[in-house]
Amino acid sequence: MSDRVIYEATERQDAFHKAPQMFKLYGGAMGGGKTWALCAEAVALSCDYPGNRGYICRNTNVDFTRTTLTVLDKLLRDAGLIAEHHKSSPSYYTLTNGSIIYYGGLDDSPDSEERLRSFDLGWFAIDEASETQERYFLTLASRLRLKVPGIRYFGLLATNPDPGWIKARFIDRKLPDHIFVPALPADNPHLPADYVARLKAIFPDDWQKRFVEGDWGAFEGANCVFPYAAINLVCGKKLDPTGNRQHGVDVARFGDDEGVIAEADGPVGSFREVVPKADLMEFTGKVVQHYNDRKPWMINVDADGMGAGVVDRLAEQRFPVAEIHGGAKARDSERFANRKAEIYWGFRERMIDGDMALPDDLELRAQLTSCTYKIRSTGQIEITSKDEMKKKGLKSPDRAEALIYAFAPSPPAPRLWRIT
């Protein structure tokens, strides 16, 4: 092992390294030295416990190779710690003390999650963790079970401020054995003297709050459909149900989509069932079961794509079903681009008023915060589509949409209504 100084921690980085909590987030503004701190901690854990195994990653391997890997490789080479570098899958470094550092992308293939379950780890590290989904964090946390004498297990994360599961887990809830160490460019003496001034000169106000000041509450006005303060207001809130029930159904389309059956009982929203994978008729059977159990006066179904089959089957059996076509003309077509935008906005306004109580579900919170909108040149509000979200690496907001449709206004009588 080399005794040369290859990394000199700032005061904030040092606080991150010394924190004893199992799950540590080093996050905040640009220029806070997040990637260097993450890689240095990963190397230190590999050196402290000979024979250790760790996995360091970003959401995709392309992004990891372009950014995080360059820092990790430099640290290891400058320290003379590399015994072997295996570049093909699985990619890893074997260190001179027998420790192994695996690396790559989290969401590169359909079997990514299954691959993670094959690991026995002493630590993991996720760079730019806001890019990925909480289920990968939880899967990696479940792999902290490597048996090495005296080992301490750690899950490490680094990211810029982002509204979603990381904020909920580390900032809002302050869960046991979790710690957030803020990072600001002003804390990093290795940056150019004019770095902060240059960022302030080119960034709009909301970007300055987020990326220069590291403000985790700077998300209002970022075209989020559902304000973060409103999400906090209603998720976990307690209100009394009224017995006036509607069900909302979002049908899984493909991949990691979920089929979700939600209920609005007066102001109280809940999930009746979340189905990761099921064929159409099996899922329709579950919708029927929950109707028989709860007797909602209407079942609102997302009828675009796969949902059309569910609507047809329910209508054949004479259940009270309303099919919702998001692309249909809005009733207030001057304000909204389509019916989906109108329904989402109605849910938003009710949420802001605090006139609902939703499950305190981390995945729901993350999905609500990921929903964005834009203003067309005509002045109409348009919600970002699920396909557009997936192109950005975001998960389809199936749980959120099922609840939104459970609260959607429905016409007042016949067996089959077409919400258009």
LINJORA-V436126 format. One record per helix or strand of 3 or more residues. SS is the DSSP state (a for helix, b for strand). FROM is the first residue (numbers start at 1). TO is the last residue. Records with the same first field share a line. If there is no record, write none. Layout:
SS->FROM-TO + FROM-TO
This chain:
a->11-18 + 34-48 + 61-66 + 68-79 + 112-116 + 129-131 + 134-142 + 165-172 + 185-187 + 195-202 + 205-212 + 228-234 + 280-294 + 307-316 + 339-352 + 362-370 + 386-391 + 398-406
b->23-28 + 53-58 + 82-86 + 91-95 + 100-105 + 123-127 + 154-160 + 178-183 + 245-250 + 259-265 + 268-275 + 298-302 + 321-324 + 372-375 + 381-383 + 416-419
